[in-house]
């Protein structure tokens, strides 16, 4: 019985650290070396990686999670557009003070 309780506690703790968010891209975007079509994606944050999944396609990139002083009202995506392509630079997660920064 103790073993079962310990296993359940570990499973619950690991689920608490797995973070998933919904992000909508309104235009085709570049994440790392992958082009993502406009649409809604599930964003999973694991260790130092951000993983985008839309059911068919998965893209991942190195990312750093930072805290802002205030909560963001909605999820927003900031881009770098120096070469005519929209490269994801930062995602601010609505309802939290967390932002995901990409190199």
HUNORFEN-V719872 format. One record per pair of residues at least 24 apart in sequence whose ideal C-beta (glycine too) atoms are under 10 Angstrom apart, sorted by the first residue. I is the first residue (numbers start at 0). J is the second residue. D is the distance in whole Angstrom. If there is no record, write none. Layout:
# HUNORFEN-V719872
i j d
I J D
I J D
This chain:
# HUNORFEN-V719872
i j d
16 44 9
16 45 9
16 46 10
17 43 7
17 44 8
17 45 7
18 42 8
18 43 7
18 44 4
18 45 8
18 49 10
18 64 9
18 92 9
18 95 10
18 97 9
18 99 10
19 43 5
19 44 8
19 45 10
19 50 9
19 52 9
20 44 8
20 49 10
20 74 7
20 90 8
20 92 5
20 93 9
20 94 9
20 95 9
20 97 9
20 99 9
21 74 7
21 92 10
21 93 9
22 49 10
22 51 7
22 74 6
22 75 9
22 76 7
22 87 9
22 90 6
22 92 8
22 93 10
22 99 9
23 74 8
23 76 8
24 51 9
24 53 9
24 76 7
24 78 10
24 85 8
24 87 8
24 90 10
25 76 8
25 85 10
26 76 9
26 78 9
26 84 10
26 85 6
27 84 8
27 85 7
28 58 10
28 76 7
28 78 7
28 84 8
28 85 5
28 86 7
28 87 5
29 58 9
29 60 10
29 78 9
29 79 9
29 82 9
29 84 5
29 85 7
29 86 5
29 87 7
29 101 10
30 58 5
30 59 8
30 60 5
30 62 9
30 86 8
30 87 5
30 101 7
31 58 7
31 59 7
31 60 4
31 61 8
31 62 10
31 86 9
31 87 9
31 101 8
31 102 9
32 58 9
32 60 8
33 57 9
33 58 4
33 59 8
33 60 8
34 58 9
34 84 8
34 85 10
35 85 10
35 87 8
37 85 10
42 74 9
42 90 7
42 92 8
42 99 8
44 90 10
44 92 9
44 97 9
44 99 7
49 87 9
49 90 8
49 99 6
49 100 10
49 101 7
51 87 9
51 90 10
58 87 10
60 87 8
60 99 10
60 101 6
60 102 8
61 100 10
61 101 7
61 102 6
62 87 10
62 89 9
62 90 9
62 98 10
62 99 5
62 100 7
62 101 5
62 102 8
63 89 10
63 98 9
63 99 7
63 100 5
63 101 8
63 102 8
64 90 10
64 92 9
64 97 6
64 98 7
64 99 6
64 100 8
65 89 9
65 91 10
65 96 9
65 97 7
65 98 5
65 99 8
65 100 6
66 95 9
66 96 5
66 97 6
66 98 8
67 91 7
67 92 10
67 95 9
67 96 5
67 97 7
67 98 6
68 96 7
69 96 6
70 94 6
70 95 6
70 96 5
70 97 9
71 95 7
71 96 7
71 97 8
71 98 8
77 101 10
